[in-house]
Amino acid sequence: MPPARNILITGGSGYLGGTLLAQLKRSSDIPTHGIIYALVRNEDQASKVKSHYGVEPLTLDLEDQSTITATLLEKQISVVFFLINAYTADVQLKLIEGLAAVKAQLRIETHFLHTTGAKLFSSFTGHPTDRVLSDADESLYEIQKGAKSQFPPMETVSPFIRSPVSVRSTSADIHQAVGANNQVIEAGEKHGVSTYIYIPCIVYGEGSGFGNRTSIQTVAVVKAAKAARQVIDVEGAGVSAASSDKLELRSTTYTTYSPGQCATLMTLYRCISTSCRTS
């Protein structure tokens, strides 16, 4: 049996990352694994991920390829859960390149899981809405590659690096976010790293991590409701959504380009961990 794999979960103080770490701590049946590292920005967060979740904190310059590669090699990290940014692929590509070095030097299979947004598979990005887009659809990758946003510019902030930078989010930038999914897949194929694109549905409610407990979608939904002067019961309307205060994000469904696969946050972890043991 291959050795247990060391895992890096980004966003240790974030909404998704923190909730996943909290669930892993509470779970009694998680697969065999090595050391779990949680990416943090400062000493305060480092202390909290250790005391709250019992995992090892890790600070990392996400703009420096050599530092990323050296750290993944030193810590022997072969699985990365990327939960902090879906707009661009800059950091993801560096981590995938680092995992390629781990695979080459340690002779073990490596895995990269990228979390994207459901909006990137909607009419916002020019995806067809006359049929269900299934992860088992063999043409899904080509549909994704050809998707283009037709919406006007809007202002936003990119939160993916230690020192956030202001960016102008135009329809071209939304298209760039769609392209990030493709870049992750292509980089994985180029470097021999197994990649997975997970797409959560609408996520709202209170997270269970120590840091950010509010989904950005919660804020967006409230602002939209105020602007429209209308509130829609998404559960009554049959809209796919996951409430963390009801389900603790355990029913937050993720889909992947791998045909027929579907997972919750916890089974996402179990799935990749099992794959690691059998690779």
N, C-alpha and C positions, 0 to 999 in steps of 0.2 A: 504494500500500500504506500502511495506517495506521501511525503510529509505534509502535515497540516500547513495551510497557506496563511501568510500574514496579509492583512487587509487594511486598506486605507479608506476611510469614509470622510469625504469632504463636508464642510458645513457643520462642524461639531456644535456650533452655537446657533445654527439656523433652524428654520421651521421643519423641513424634511429631515435633515441630518440629525438634529437633536431628537426628533420623535423616533427615528429608526434606532438610534443608540439607546434611548430609554426602553424601547420594546425589546431590544436584544438583551438588556440587563434583566428584564422581568421574565423573559422566556426561559423555560426549563428544558426545551427540546431543540435548541439550535444545533446545527451540525458541528462536527469537530472542526476546529480552526486553530490557527496560531495566534499571534498577537494582533489585536485590533487597534489601529491607530486612528485618531480623530484629528482632522486638520483644524487648527485654531489660529487666531491672530495675535494673541498676547498671553501674558502670564496668568492673568485672572481667568481667562477662558481655559487655559491649560489646567489650572488647579481644579476648576469645576468639572471638566470632562472626566478627570481622574476620580474625583470624589463622588460625582453623581452616577457615572456609568461604569467605572472600573476599567476604563480603557486608557491607552497611552496617548498623551497629547503630542501633536507634531506641528511645528511651525515650518513654513516652507515658502521660499520666494518663488511664486508661480510665474514670474517673468523670466527666470533664469534656467535655461535648459540644462546646463551642466550641474546645477545644484539639484534640480529635480531628479536627474538620472542618478547622480551620486547617492542621493538620499534613498531612493527606491532600492538601489543595490545594497547599500549599507543595512537597511532595515529588512531586506529580502521580501519586499512587498510585491505580490504577484496579482493582487486583485484590487481594483480601484472603483469605488462607488462615487460617481461625480454628481453632486446634488446642488450645485451652487450657481450655475449659469447656463442658459440655453440660447442666448443671443449670438454668441460667437464661439468659434472653436479653437481660439488661440491657446488657451490653457490645456484643453483636452488633447490637442495634438502633441504638446510637449510631454504630457503624462503618458500618452501612448508610445511615444518614442522612448521614454524612460522604461516602460514595461518591455519594450522590444530588447533593450539591453539586459534586463533581468532575465528574459527568456534565453537569450544567447549565452550569457555567462553562467547562469545557474541551471540551465537546461531543464526548465519547467515551463508549463503552459501558463500564459498570462491572460487576464480578462479585464476589460474596461466597460463599465456600465454608465451610459450617459442618460441623464434625465432631461427630457425635452418638455414642450408644452402642447396641450391638446389643440390650442388655437392654431398651431402650425400645421394641423391636419384638417383645417376648416375652410370655409369660404373666405376667411380673412387672407388666406394665402393662395387663393385660386384653386383649391382642391375641389373636385366634383362633389356636389351635394345631392345628386339624383340617385345615389345608391350608398349602401354601407361600405365603408372602407375597412376591409378586414386585414389583419396581420397575415392571413394565409393567402392573400391575393398576390400572385406572382408578379404582377405589374406595379405593386405598391412603390417599389424603389424608383421606377421610372416616372411614376406620377409625382413622387416627391421631388425628383430632380427637375421636373418641368414646371413646378409650382411657382407662381409669381403673384405678389400682393398687388391689389388694385386700389388700395386705400391711401388717403392723403397723409402728409407728414404729421408727426406728433412728437412731443418732447419727452424724454425719459432719462434715466441715469443707469449706467452699466455698473452692476454691483460685484463683478466677478474677481476683482483684484483687491489686494490689501488696501491700496489707496484708490477708492473709486474715482473714475473719471467721468465727466459729463459727456454724453454723446447725443447726437441728434438722431432720433429713431424715425426714419422715413419708411416709405413702402419698400425702398431698396434695402433698408436695414432689416425689415421683417423677412425679406427674401434671403438676406444673409443668415438669419436664424434658421431658416429652412435649410440653407446650404450647410449649416453647421452639422446637422444630422448626417448629410451625405459625406462631409469631410471626415467625420468620425469613422464611418463605415469604410471609406476608401483608405484612410490611414491604417486602420486595423488590417485590412487586406494587404497593404503594402508591407507592413512590419511583422505580419504573422501573429498579431494580437487579436484574440476573440473579442468582438465588440457587440454591445447590446444597446438598442435604443428603447428606453422605457417612456411611455406617454401617460402620465396621470390624467384622470378626468378632473372635473372641477373639485378642488380641495378647499374646505373651509372648516371653521371651528377652531378650538384651542388646541395647539400642539402640546406635546408632553415633555419637551426638552426644557433645559434651564434657561435658554436664551430667548430667541424670537419665537413667540407662541402664536403669532397671528399670520395667517396666510395673506400673501399679497392679493390673492383673489378676493378675500373677504373685503378688503379695503376697496378694491375695484368694483365689486358688486354693490356695496353701499353707495359709492359715489354715483354709479350708473342709476341706481334706484332713485336717489335724490334728484338727479338731473331729469329723469323721465317722469318723476312723481308717480311711480308705479312700482309695486313689489310683486314678484312672481314666486309662487311656491314651487320650487324646482322638483321636490319630491312628488307633489301632487300632479305636476305636469309631465312626469315621466322622464325628466332630464337626468342624465347620468351624473351623479354627484356623490361625494363621500364626505360625511360629516365627522370630523375627528372627535368632537365631544360626544358623539353617539357610538362611533366605531373605533376610536383611537387610531384612526388611519389604517386599521388592519384590512379594511375593505377598499382602500384606495387602489383601484385597479391600474395596472401598468400593462401595456402591450409592447411587443417587440417585433422586429422584422423577421425573427425566426418563426417559420410557419407554425401556427397553432398554439404558441406558447402564451400564457397569460399568468400574471402573478400579483400578489399583494406585496406590500413592503416587506413583510416577513418571509413569504414564500419566494420573493425575489432573492432574498439573501440565501435561503435554503437551496434554491435552484442553482445559483452560481457556485455555492460551496460544494454541492454534490458534483457538479461538473468538474470542479477543480480536483476532487478526489479521484475521479474516474479518468481524467485526462492523462 
